[in-house]
Amino acid sequence: MLLGIGIDIIETDRFRTLRNKHEYLHTTFTQAEIECGQQKPNHDIFWAHTFASKEAILKAFSIGLYYGSFWQQVTFDAAYRVVLTGYVQTLHKPTSKIRITHSCSRRYAVGCALIHH
């Protein structure tokens, strides 16, 4: 049974040209995600597809910026599995699963999330 679906697309240049990049990264990503991204050869693309995946998950839960900023409550472990904390974790039913996929090119990153039983 499908409980939610979300998709997000972002231009990768958004991360290349951020004016206050350090502040933005620390608002959106955990320290572990920032360190992981810094190790990647093209860290801006990594951050773009990670951001798109986080946004897709939040959309699948039907929450957005109207309810607050939850980007750091959706994180990914080293194997890129979803880890939820805080308020977002309370929305996740123990019997449901979250599936994500992402893709990126030089110009765009897209994330898609499905929440299902």
C-alpha positions as CSV (number, residue, x, y, z in Angstrom):
1,M,0.0,0.0,0.0
2,L,1.4,3.4,-1.1
3,L,1.5,5.9,1.8
4,G,3.3,8.8,0.1
5,I,5.3,9.8,-2.9
6,G,7.6,12.8,-3.3
7,I,10.0,14.1,-6.0
8,D,12.3,17.0,-6.2
9,I,14.6,18.5,-8.8
10,I,17.3,21.1,-8.3
11,E,19.9,22.7,-10.4
12,T,23.4,21.6,-9.3
13,D,24.7,25.2,-9.9
14,R,22.7,26.3,-6.9
15,F,25.4,24.6,-4.7
16,R,28.3,25.8,-6.8
17,T,27.2,29.5,-6.6
18,L,25.9,29.7,-3.0
19,R,26.9,33.0,-1.5
20,N,26.9,31.8,2.1
21,K,27.7,28.2,1.4
22,H,29.1,27.3,4.8
23,E,26.1,28.6,6.6
24,Y,23.6,27.0,4.1
25,L,25.3,23.6,4.3
26,H,25.2,23.6,8.1
27,T,21.5,24.5,8.0
28,T,20.6,21.8,5.5
29,F,23.0,18.9,6.2
30,T,24.5,17.2,9.3
31,Q,28.2,17.4,10.0
32,A,28.6,13.8,8.8
33,E,26.9,14.6,5.5
34,I,29.1,17.7,5.0
35,E,32.2,15.7,5.7
36,C,31.1,12.9,3.3
37,G,30.4,15.4,0.6
38,Q,33.8,17.1,1.0
39,Q,35.5,13.8,0.3
40,K,33.6,13.4,-3.0
41,P,35.4,14.7,-6.2
42,N,32.4,16.7,-7.2
43,H,30.9,17.6,-3.8
44,D,28.4,20.1,-5.2
45,I,26.6,17.3,-7.2
46,F,26.7,15.1,-4.1
47,W,25.0,17.8,-2.0
48,A,22.5,18.6,-4.8
49,H,21.3,14.9,-5.1
50,T,21.3,14.5,-1.3
51,F,19.2,17.7,-0.9
52,A,16.8,16.5,-3.6
53,S,16.4,13.2,-1.9
54,K,15.7,14.9,1.5
55,E,13.1,17.1,-0.1
56,A,11.5,14.2,-1.8
57,I,11.2,12.3,1.5
58,L,9.7,15.4,3.2
59,K,7.2,15.8,0.3
60,A,6.3,12.1,0.6
61,F,5.4,12.8,4.3
62,S,3.4,15.8,3.1
63,I,5.4,18.3,5.1
64,G,7.2,21.3,3.8
65,L,8.7,24.5,4.9
66,Y,5.3,25.7,6.0
67,Y,5.6,23.3,9.0
68,G,9.3,24.2,9.7
69,S,12.7,23.2,8.6
70,F,13.3,19.4,8.9
71,W,16.3,18.9,6.6
72,Q,18.6,17.7,9.4
73,Q,15.9,15.3,10.6
74,V,16.2,13.3,7.3
75,T,19.8,12.0,7.0
76,F,21.6,9.2,5.2
77,D,24.1,6.7,6.7
78,A,27.3,5.6,5.0
79,A,25.3,3.1,2.9
80,Y,22.9,5.9,1.9
81,R,20.0,4.4,3.9
82,V,17.5,6.8,5.3
83,V,17.7,7.8,9.0
84,L,14.9,9.8,10.5
85,T,15.0,11.7,13.7
86,G,12.9,14.2,15.6
87,Y,9.4,15.1,14.4
88,V,9.9,13.4,11.0
89,Q,10.6,10.1,12.8
90,T,7.2,10.4,14.6
91,L,5.5,10.5,11.1
92,H,7.1,7.2,10.1
93,K,5.1,4.1,10.9
94,P,7.1,1.1,12.1
95,T,5.6,-1.2,9.5
96,S,6.3,1.2,6.5
97,K,9.4,1.4,4.4
98,I,11.0,4.3,2.6
99,R,12.5,3.8,-0.8
100,I,14.6,6.5,-2.5
101,T,16.3,6.9,-5.8
102,H,18.2,9.8,-7.2
103,S,20.0,10.7,-10.3
104,C,22.1,13.6,-11.4
105,S,23.8,15.3,-14.3
106,R,26.1,18.3,-14.5
107,R,23.0,20.6,-14.5
108,Y,20.3,18.8,-12.4
109,A,19.8,16.5,-9.5
110,V,16.6,14.7,-8.9
111,G,15.4,12.6,-5.9
112,C,12.3,10.4,-5.6
113,A,10.9,8.8,-2.5
114,L,8.2,6.3,-1.9
115,I,6.7,5.4,1.5
116,H,4.8,2.1,1.5
117,H,3.8,-0.9,3.6
